[in-house]
Amino acid sequence: MTVVRSTLPDEARRVSSEALQETLIDLLGLSLIGKQAHWNVVGPRFRSVHLQLDEVVSAARTHADTVAERAAAIGVPPDGRPETIAKVFSLPAPAEGWLRDSEAVEVMTDALGAAIARLRERIDATEKADLVTQDLLISITADLEKQRWMFEAENHPRES
């Protein structure tokens, strides 16, 4: 059943659809990683890291909504169901239990870095297929790079 007809040619829609779906899963996963760390962070920098984690969660959720709406706009139903995320999500995540503030920062730095690397691949993939989707992915990448920089600065110099 097609509810929304795409303005994109079939191949461009396929490429954009894959990039958007993969990005949606990464963003929803980042929001879950951020909340898990937010609830379990401990240490002398608890408050600043706790608040910064909420910023990442908010950004990831906002971007996820925009990505899902872009997919719908090109005629592709977005899939953010828990079972879909659980099946394919693969960003670095925190261990169970309490999380030292420096460990929370490291987990977020690594997760954001992995998400950014994958976004850059999707930016390249969508260059010819759909500049609108590419522009959206570029915007998200810029925001996540800013968040990663802020976390990276928290642990400078990096603890061993």
Salt bridges, closest charged atoms under 4 A:
GLU11 OE2 - ARG14 NH2 2.48
GLU18 OE2 - ARG14 NH1 2.77
GLU22 OE1 - ARG122 NE 3.24
ASP26 OD1 - ARG118 NH2 2.54
ASP26 OD2 - ARG122 NH2 3.05
ASP54 OD1 - LYS35 NZ 2.78
ASP54 OD1 - HIS38 ND1 3.44
ASP79 OD1 - ARG81 NE 2.75
GLU83 OE2 - ARG81 NH1 3.23
ASP101 OD2 - ARG45 NE 3.70
GLU106 OE2 - ARG158 NH1 3.65
ASP130 OD2 - ARG70 NH2 2.71
ASP143 OD2 - HIS63 NE2 2.72
GLU145 OE2 - ARG120 NH2 2.64
GLU152 OE1 - ARG148 NH2 3.63
GLU152 OE1 - ARG158 NH2 3.57
GLU154 OE1 - ARG45 NH1 2.93
